[in-house]
């Protein structure tokens, strides 16, 4: 398959720049991957589309304030985007500057933080924060919310709340698992009232999620590695749902990728690990039967994933429908509930 197979034209005004007034007030396109049928709904209606015995698996990663700006000691401007925290004082990060910083050089960030460049690792740099034993605390004080590149306004207090799920608990993501942004506490309570089991896992979304695919032949593409944890309770919940005739619903592509990675041996297993799973049409799903997700960028690996889940032609028709009906796209946009083909 080729990259151009996953292109489409999107009017720029459909790229959501701000979240809906209320989390569950966004729209929901319900897509049946088996028939191609689409139904226009509102997100709060999703509870009525679930059944007793279903299990919904949420990614409880918490977005950190991963963006820092400053200067090199030579005076040049620099922007740092944390990819992951390695230890109490060390991180892996993207560094944008007119010239890449050299090993051993110092960066002054946010006018208050001094960072040493330890080494380069491909397109990332390992950095050490001087006189620091808690990078998370430092980022909370001096960093900014790492909004996606297609959101044009500077992050503010509202973004600190809305670019975070209400159940986020495990610090480490540099991008939100955006399907979860539509859920509020009343909706979660309604799902539980209907007998839907709520389960969690963790996948720390990396900055690589915004990197474009740079090859035409998709077989040559390599995903960035992301850390995940599937706990025993979640494995038990999935098994329970299957035994009782319920369905497994992944809330977001990150939850789906973590579950499918953990089941790569044929059976879903609890544990920690790294995933570079690249899902494209032809992939055989082992765990997930329904997917809650946002609308994804042209030529992105996430668009390839949903095309594998529902079928390429089915997704093309659904996206055309969404554009015609003026759905809002990407991180702060509307959502889909997809039944697997």
RADAVEN-V329304 format. One line per field, one symbol per residue. phi: phi as a letter, one per 20 degrees, with the letter a starting at -180 (. if undefined). Layout:
phi=???
This chain:
phi=.dgffcdbecggfeffecffgcgeefeceedefednfccecdffffffedcgnfcdddeefdfefedccrbfffoffbcdcfeaeeafcccdbecdbfcgfegnfddddlmbcdcdeeaecmedcecceflccbfgffffedecfefffeeeeffcffffeeebffdfbdfqedbffffffeedfgfffffffeneedccbccffefffefffdceeffefcffecebbdfgffgffffffffenedddeeoffffffffffdfeocfcfqdrdccfddcgofdfdcedccebeedfgmefffffffffdoffffgffffffffemfedmgeeeccddeff
